[in-house]
């Protein structure tokens, strides 16, 4: 299993009186976007987890936050500010914490929402076992 995780920094143009950040999705993701969601008003960290199939592309649109990522080498804390993005493939443990009051996180997903959460793994010890078996 190849774990996929990449970080990006978008360029923002401000010479027109507005802040414009163009994102050509074809340059960053290799999946069809089936769902978009965003997280605001972080009063607690998001739940840490990984997906068996789903891949996601996260964009910090405003403010700052810390991503928690495990690509199979232990958890890392990665600071994100507006304009930062990351591609999180399947079987990559992830979550977000310490968001600023104005933090906005946009997510593009390869799957439609499933209320049964059968694609989620939320037990970190089980995640470590699965990675060790691969």
C-alpha positions in Angstrom: 0.0 0.0 0.0 1.4 3.3 -1.0 0.5 6.1 1.4 0.0 9.4 -0.3 0.4 12.8 1.4 1.5 16.0 -0.1 1.6 19.6 1.1 1.1 22.7 -1.1 1.3 26.5 -0.8 -1.0 28.5 -3.1 0.0 31.8 -4.5 -2.4 34.7 -3.8 -2.5 37.8 -6.0 -3.4 41.1 -4.3 -2.7 43.7 -7.0 -6.3 44.0 -8.0 -7.7 45.4 -4.8 -8.9 41.9 -3.7 -7.0 38.8 -2.6 -7.4 36.2 -5.4 -6.1 32.6 -5.0 -6.6 30.5 -8.1 -6.5 26.8 -7.7 -6.5 24.5 -10.8 -7.6 21.2 -9.3 -6.0 19.2 -12.1 -2.6 20.3 -10.8 -3.2 19.0 -7.2 -5.6 16.1 -7.1 -6.0 12.8 -9.0 -9.7 12.1 -8.2 -13.2 13.3 -9.1 -14.6 15.6 -6.4 -17.9 14.1 -5.3 -18.3 16.2 -2.1 -17.2 19.5 -0.7 -17.5 20.5 3.0 -16.0 23.1 5.2 -15.2 23.3 8.9 -15.5 26.6 10.9 -16.0 27.5 14.6 -13.5 25.0 15.9 -14.4 24.7 19.6 -12.7 21.3 19.8 -10.3 19.4 17.6 -11.7 17.4 14.7 -11.8 13.7 15.3 -8.6 12.0 14.2 -9.1 9.1 11.7 -8.2 7.6 8.4 -10.2 6.3 5.5 -10.0 2.9 3.8 -10.9 4.3 0.4 -11.7 8.1 0.5 -9.0 10.6 -0.4 -9.3 14.3 0.5 -7.8 17.6 -0.4 -7.8 20.1 2.5 -7.3 23.9 2.0 -6.8 26.3 4.9 -8.9 29.2 3.6 -8.6 31.6 6.5 -6.8 31.8 9.8 -4.5 29.0 11.0 -4.7 25.5 12.4 -2.5 22.5 13.0 -2.9 19.3 11.0 -2.2 16.0 12.7 -0.8 13.5 10.1 0.6 10.0 10.3 1.9 8.6 7.0 3.2 5.5 8.7 6.0 7.1 10.6 4.2 8.3 13.7 2.0 11.4 14.2 3.4 14.8 13.0 1.9 18.2 13.7 1.9 20.4 10.6 1.0 24.1 11.0 -1.3 25.4 8.3 -2.1 29.1 7.4 -4.3 30.6 4.8 -3.1 29.4 1.4 -1.8 26.1 2.6 -3.2 22.8 1.3 -2.6 19.1 1.6 -3.6 16.0 -0.2 -4.4 13.2 2.2 -4.7 9.7 0.5 -6.4 6.7 1.9 -4.9 5.1 5.0 -3.3 8.4 6.0 -4.2 9.2 9.6 -5.4 12.8 9.9 -7.2 15.4 12.1 -7.0 19.1 12.8 -6.6 21.1 16.1 -5.7 24.5 17.5 -7.6 26.5 14.9 -7.7 30.2 15.2 -11.0 31.8 15.9 -11.4 32.8 12.2 -10.1 29.4 10.9 -11.9 28.0 7.8 -10.9 24.6 6.5 -12.3 23.5 3.1 -12.3 19.8 2.1 -12.8 18.2 -1.3 -13.6 14.5 -1.1 -13.5 11.6 -3.5 -16.6 10.1 -2.0 -20.2 11.0 -1.2 -21.2 11.2 2.4 -22.1 7.9 4.1 -23.9 8.1 7.4 -22.7 4.6 8.4 -19.1 5.8 8.5 -17.9 2.3 7.2 -14.9 4.0 5.5 -13.6 5.5 8.7 -11.1 4.0 11.1 -11.0 5.9 14.4 -9.0 3.5 16.5 -5.3 4.7 16.3 -4.0 1.4 17.7 -5.9 -0.6 15.1 -4.4 1.8 12.4 -0.9 1.0 13.6 -1.7 -2.7 13.4 -3.0 -2.4 9.9 0.0 -0.5 8.7 2.3 -3.0 10.3 0.6 -5.8 8.4 1.0 -4.2 5.0 
